């Protein structure tokens, strides 16, 4: 189940209907669920406003991105994924689609499932960033960056070390971080060393982000998803991408639509002139 995209009934059929009625040009939209939902089930799909389309791309200006966010809020829904039609092209994830999912993954995953804010656990941690240590001691957190690509480290435990001290020893190029009953010695640390206070509050839990591609032929799809696990101790996200993700339909919710309403939405939101923008681009 963790490796599946969850759709309510008729959502996929709605995507095929959008694509069929738009025809051989592309279109783009959001996969949404109610704002207060604690699930990761897609309840419905809508078009993004202000999109400028052609047979090979969809372009959305920043003002229209903001308008789309406002529309979601007014509808009482939040986006947990995006979808788009490839018009008359095959079903696949383009490089642009990959970048869009990478850029949006934290926001989309943050809207889904069991993500919550919580205090970082006490301790000294190495996040996924290079040359970085995060120390959370006595409710205070600091991020330390230093000029070393590869470094060694050792840990020791001593209940007397609770002062939260950070000491650099130039002669041995060691950075000693002590607090919370733990001492970490980072070896071969190069200057300069930069330290910045970091919020001791961090996202924790697991979220999901979806990307679904359809075309005017209907009856099939290509999908990818990202699972994001936020570290309870350091707040850093671990992202796992899954290609060719299957969609599983759940019968607890159902999208309601008809051709007339979708045609009206297309007329309102889709500009077929294919105007170009250098600011925000979605498509093949």
Secondary structure as UniProt FT lines:
FT   TURN            2..3
FT   STRAND          4..9
FT   HELIX           11..22
FT   STRAND          27..34
FT   TURN            35..36
FT   STRAND          41..42
FT   STRAND          44..47
FT   TURN            49..50
FT   STRAND          51..53
FT   STRAND          57..59
FT   HELIX           62..75
FT   STRAND          77..85
FT   TURN            87..88
FT   HELIX           95..110
FT   TURN            113..114
FT   STRAND          116..119
FT   STRAND          123..125
FT   TURN            130..131
FT   STRAND          132..137
FT   TURN            138..139
FT   STRAND          140..146
FT   STRAND          152..157
FT   TURN            159..160
FT   STRAND          165..169
FT   TURN            170..173
FT   STRAND          174..179
FT   TURN            180..181
FT   STRAND          182..187
FT   STRAND          193..198
FT   STRAND          201..214
FT   TURN            216..217
FT   STRAND          222..230
FT   TURN            232..234
FT   STRAND          237..242
FT   STRAND          246..254
FT   HELIX           259..269
FT   STRAND          270..271
FT   TURN            272..273
FT   STRAND          281..283
//
